[in-house]
Amino acid sequence: MYFINYNINGLKKINFLFYRYRFLFLYTIFGFLSLVIEMIISKFLLFYNTVSLKATILSFLIGLFVAFFLNIRFNFHITPAKRKKALIYFSFISTLSFSIQLLLRSSIQQYGYDMDISRFVISGSFFMISYTLHRRLSFREYKKVGVAIYADGVEDIKLIFNKISNISDFIHIDIVDKTYNPNCEDVKAYRAEVVRAYWQNKKIEVHIMSKNPSVWLDDLLPYVDVIYIHPTMDENLSEIIDKINFSKVEAGIALSVYEPIEIIDSFILNNKIKHVLLLTIPQPGFSGQKFDVSALPILEKLNSHRNRSEFEICVDGGVNDLTVKYLNVESVVSGSYILSAPNPIKNIMHLQTSGEYAEY
């Protein structure tokens, strides 16, 4: 029995390590495959008397595109709107690394070392530098996951921190007042300070569900990074957005399935917002609702927006490992699917990989 339990615990640790370092693991595999393909093509071209430099450059470019495709398709899940920018960064970093490697290979060649082996050795030496640059630049737009916390005095923030630690990509605070839900708990907007104390280096977003969002801004602005507000309010939308931006916090517009997406156009055009939150539930302000499939056509319209590359989309409402695969967005928010799970960290990772590794 001890042996069986030991093996089960060992398997769980292996699965966790795979989840924790899956980006690095898959990036390594895809990088190795691209090098093999690069060398096969290079030898093929040289066999047919292609000029050596031409064969080297052409094979490198093919290997580069293979690595990029595999990473955006199976590893980082970059949205189509962000792939052009990702390709530019990826090509620049890879070309810079390759150029340095070419110079080193020319110096090594005079000592009689095998050039194929030297390509792997030098690439390995540059590996972590390249990987770090690609994560920070090329693939920084992969699907991020935020954990929802209500600022109502009921949520046990310490308990949530103990459950998820720093695994999520950001923290999402929901503020619901009685203008949206007459039966809701009293708002404790100052709890944003508590959230910041626990997640000091995390991005913190706030979704204000209120017809009078300015009431809560003073308690939020010093501690958060993004604030979403709904366009249907009793205050001037443009003035509230300006106040948020003036405070060095990024403003965003939250849209329910009943609010027109055209409202975002002028704000995006004037560079006043870079974030759109789409609620995929029927009624904002009420927890426990299921994913509303009527939001999918709205999401498709947002993704087809003429200025799509100028803003990020976040989806909130009924997000789990079954629905996340249909969400072609930069980030998602989930509450009960994560916090009510026996293993919250595992469920965060399910969402980060669009449920592709759920079988682990």
C-alpha angles and dihedrals in degrees: 000000000000090000091052093048090047091054092047092050090046091052091050090052091050091049091049092049089050090052093044096049101024094122092054093042095051092040088056093049093047091046091053092048092050091052091051091049090046092054094045091052092045092053090046092053093045090050088060091050098257113165108269097236092045091050091049094051095043094049090047091053092050091049090048093054092046091053092046094049094048092049097049092043103043107014120030101017097215113194114246091246090060099041097089091056090044091052092051092052092042093050093047095049094043093047092049091050092046093049091053089047091052090055091049092046091053089055092046095048093070089063092059099249119156107262096213092054092044090055090059094042095049092042089052090051091054094040103101093042091052093043092051092049092047092050092049097042118009099039103024091115096067117134109289125201127216128192116226119230124179116226093217105110092251099086114091099224094184090054091050091051091051089051100049105017108184098324097109118081094231143352120246118204118200119206116190120175132184093270086072102028118018091197098050125119118262113278118251100191091167087072087083085080090056091049090051090050091057097040100035097163100034127103108251122203128187129205111200114201099189139113086222105042095163089074090072103037100090091057092048110038098075093054110035139067105208131027122194120200132181120245092224102079142126092245134067107280095204093051092051091050091049091051091052093048092045088058090058091251118123115246123218137181121233117209129196120202088264099053119089115248091214088080089078096057102086093041092052092044090053092044093242096128133032098173133070121185115201116199110214095194128088098242127028116223098036120097128214097044123144127242111281110221090199086076092067096077088049090052089050090054091050091051089051093051113132090234096041094133090059097065142038125232123218122187122209128180133065093000114164139140090283098050100035093074089067094053113094095189142115097246145008135200126217134175120168095025088063106029097042093048123105087233109030094176091055091052091051088055091048089059094044090057095040091249092294094129098040091117089069 
